[in-house]
Amino acid sequence: MIGVDIVSNERIKKAIEKFGERFLKRIYTPLELEYCKKQADWIACLSARWAGKEAVLKAVYQSKGIVLKFSDIEILGDFGKPAKVRLLREELKNLHVLISLSHEREYSVAVAVIINSKGGFL
């Protein structure tokens, strides 16, 4: 299964300005916040993770029929390497999700793909 999402970086910036820490803690894990706050464009980093979480939500729902919350998904970066998805719900710990994130000045986009244990598509 596959999921995709695109988000305006300005939308995420406005949500942070309006709701502050309440928004950040509801959407992002401490590790995601720590990683993004170290980036030169930390808003774009957070926006890419928003898009990533939306893409994962869509792929998991199509594959398993399970509705996730943003807090059920963690997207971890490793400076210059592909991002990795960690699903925090126990029944999904063994689900393999690949993700690609990208951002530029105005938008962030993500694609998530669920694969089986042999690396093939579900």
N, C-alpha and C positions, 0 to 999 in steps of 0.2 A: 504494500500500500504506500501511497505517496500523499504528502500534504505540502501546500505552499502558502505563503502569506507575504504581503508587502505592507509596510506602514510608513507614514510620514514621520520623519524625525521630529518635526515641529509638534506633532500631536503628543509625542512622549514628553518632550520638553515642557509643554503646557500642562500636562498632567502632573509632572514633578513640581512645577511652580505652584499649581493650585492645591495639590494634596500632600506634597512633601514626603516626609518619612513614612507616613501612613500608606501612601501609594507604593513607595519603594519596597517596604517590608511585606506588603500583600502580594506583590508580583514577583519579586526577585529574592533569591536565597542570599545569605551572607557571603558565600563564595563568589556568586555572580557580581554582587555589588563591589566586593573587594577588587575583583579583576577589572571591572569596567572603570572604576574610579582611578585606576592607574593609567588609563588610556588617555591620549591627547584629546580625542573627541569622545568623551565618556557618554554623551547623550546618544551618539550613533551606535556605540557599543550596546547600550541598554535597549535601543530600538531594534537592533539586530536580534537580541535575545527575545524581545517581545514577539517579533515575527517568527523566530524559531519555535517559541512555545506554541504559538497559534498553528504553525505547520505540524508540529508533533501532535497537538490536540486533534487535528483533522485526520492525520494518518492513523492514530490509535483508534479513533472512533470508527473509521472505515474498516479497520482490521478486526477489532475486538468488540465494537459496539459499546465501549466504555467511555463515559464523559469524564475527562480530566479537568482539574483546576490548574491554574498557572503554578500554584505552589507544589503540585505533584511532579513538576518537571524542573530539572536543573541543567543548564547549558554551560559547560565549563570551557574556558579558553586556555591555550598554552602558547601565548606569544609567538605568532608566526606558523603555528601548526593548526590543522583542522580542529574545529570545536567538537566536543563530545557531549552526548546526551546521557543524563542519568535520570531514570524514572524512579521516583521516591515511593510509589505505591508498591507494597509487598507483592501483590499478584502480577506485577509487571516487571519485576526486577530482572527477569531473564529475557525480556523482549529486546531485541537488538535494533537500535535506531541510528541511522546515519544522518548527518545534517550538514548542510552547506549554508553559510551565512555570508551576506555581502551588504555593504553600506557605502553610500556616497553622500554628497552634501545634503540632499533633500529626503532620500528614501533609504530604507533598509528592507532587505528581502531574505527569505529563507525557504529552503526546500528540505523536507524530512522524508526519509525512505525507511520503511520497516523491512528488515531482511530476516531470513531464517538462519538457524545456527550454522548452515553450510555456506552462507554468504549469498544465497539466492533470494530473489524477491518473493514476497508472500503473495 
